[in-house]
Structure formats: C-alpha cells, structure tokens
C-alpha cells in the first residue's frame, strides 16, 4: 500500500472536501465495496492482533482484579500500565528505521510486527501464571510487558496501514482495522470471561485456575497476527537516505519527523495537538471504571460477556463501518464532530444506569448507544490522524500523534477509582461527559483553521 502522492507537496492547510468536491465522491455501493479489497481484509486480521492485548491489560484485567478482591483505587492506579501506549513515540524511531537482525529479510514493518506479537504472547503467558491474590507484582510486570509489546505492534501496524493506501481510503482501512480490533475485543472480553466461567464450573468467587486457562488461550490467539504477517507483503520501500553516522541517523529518525510536522502545520500544530490530546478523554476516563461498575452492580460474568463484550462490540463494529463510510462521503472533520458529541452524551446514560442497579435491559440500551458512538468516533479519528502524517515519517509521526491521544486521558483515568470512591458512580459518569465539552470547541476550531490535508 504505497501512497502515490507525496503529501509534502500538498498544502498543510488544504481544506477538506467542499460541497462541490463532495459530488465527486464515489457512490454508496462503490464506497461499501472498499471493504472487500485485499488491503481492507488484511487490516481486518491485523486489527484482531492489535485489539487482543488491550482489554487483557486494562478492562478484562480490572474485572479479574475486582473479582479477586482488589480495591477500586488500586485498580485505577494499575490502569497506568496503559501509559506504555502514551510513550510509544519514544521508541517509534527505532521501529521506523532500525532493521532487526535475523528478521530483517521480512521487511521493516513485518519484522517488527512479528517480534512485537511474540512479546505479547510471552507476557500473556506470564499473566496467566500469576495470581493477584498472592502478589500484584508479577501480574503488573507481565502486563507492562504485554503493553510494551502491544504499543510496539501498534507503531509498526499504523505505519503499515498508512503506507498501504491514500488518504481517501484511510477511513475504510481504519474501519476494517477497527472491525478486527473489536472482534478481538469480543474474544478478549466475552471470550475470556466465558472461558473462565466454564472452567470455574458451579463454584463462585475468584478461581485462579480458571483465569489461568483463559489467559493461556488468549496467548495462543496471537497466532492469528503472526500467520497474517507471514502471508502479507511488505509495503513499497521508502526512499530514505543512508545515514553516515549516529548523529546523521538520529537527525533523520528522530529530529526530522518532528520538524517536518511543525514545519507543515506551523501555529496550527498547537491546535491539532491539543485536539488530539483531548479527543478521547471522556471515553478513556470512563472506561477504566466500567468493569468494576458491572461487578459492583451485581452483573455476572455471563451477563457482562453477552451484553458488553459481544453485543456491545458488535455495535462498535457497526459504528466503525458507518464512520468509515461517512468519512469517505462527507469528510473526516464532520464525522469527527459527530463522534465527539455522541461519545460525551452517551456517558450520561451510564449515570442514569447507576440508579437502576442490576437491570440487564437497561444495560443493553446504554451499551448499544455508547459503543455505536465509540465506533463512529474511532474510525473518524484514526482517519484524521492518518491524514496528518507524511509518508516518509509515517511510523514516528503516527506514533507521536496516537501516543498524545492516550497520554492525558490515561493519566487522568488513573485517579478514576479514587473519584468513584469519593462521589459515587453517577456523579463520576456525569463528570466524564462534561470532559467532552471542550473537545467540541477544539474540533470546530480545527475544522476552521487546521483541517486534514488530502493526500
């Protein structure tokens, strides 16, 4: 997937599709057919590999820890494991430029993907063997290893995706990626709970052996990504000058990607980076406490698996595909605004749900709306980030942008358990909705002064 046009030749402030250009967009049937293209199907499988680790070190892990009797404040603090995703820009230049001994013949992107997937599988095996009731240390260190491997996989995979298509198709590839990602979340959410519940049998409470089996199955599931990498083709090689010294390499791998971004967007870079830092804050901060909330409301493993991890993820998939098509038809910025507004509003539904106790029909309604909004927002946001990068520095620049997306939200989310203990679930969910209001202003400002450039 090589991008045919050099984005550096385009104006950084080139406006997004105007009403006149929208008429030239592909028809609805042609727009939907994009999901059957080889690049889209490949991203479906690789998205599965990317989505599998996330819940296992965050959402599913928080359910496991709460069931094991770990307090909410500690669970909130342990969510800082996810900050590994927020600092991946620090080693992104290595993933972007450093060939791996022995694996280099696979190509820069494929070799790093395969290495990262092996690290994830090893970390999941370690999490399977650890028991949080005996000591939190081992499971935390293994979770950090999984998060580090997952963040590294994201760097290589994002570059692989960006280098495989032009901007017009990034929304569709983002939706395919999200589809695979969400299917993996069904498996890493509902699947792991279902496996643990079946292995536990009729016994109640926390069962370390059941969770061990469930996490070992998750580790084996990383084979999906490894096989896909083996059968994928490396994107077309980029024209990168050969470094003559360490200083020359550092300049090309580290300094130039950042300088290029600032040089293209100038003062608008501040606006763009602020939007990226805040866009998903309401979702991320709320999400850390979702699983402890389900446990405290009395929902069983099977109920949580069926409603939030299967049905809810299906709704996210629907939202992702809708977001991808709308981005292709209407432009990224309009859908970005829609996703931001919907994501904030649906958090208020969780505040309403907190007053209903154990109410499965109400849970289904709330999860449906929330996940649909999340899918639309995610597809548009990935397309937006992809459009900001320059193909020559795709891995480093996308890692910087996607890291910034998570850094502030993950840091704030670490205190979510303390906030719930202080003000309760209903007030907490209302506060997370209010966090989304400044995002609407930022999206409006970015659409006016710093729209994504077409490549």
Helices and strands as residue ranges (DSSP letters): G 7-9, H 19-22, H 28-33, G 34-36, H 38-57, H 59-67, H 72-78, G 79-82, H 83-86, H 89-97, G 104-106, H 108-129, H 137-162, H 167-186, I 187-191, H 192-200, H 208-221, H 223-231, H 246-250, I 251-255, H 256-265, H 268-278, H 281-288, H 290-296, H 301-304, I 305-311, H 312-330, H 332-353, H 360-388, G 391-393, H 394-413, H 416-423, H 425-434, H 437-449
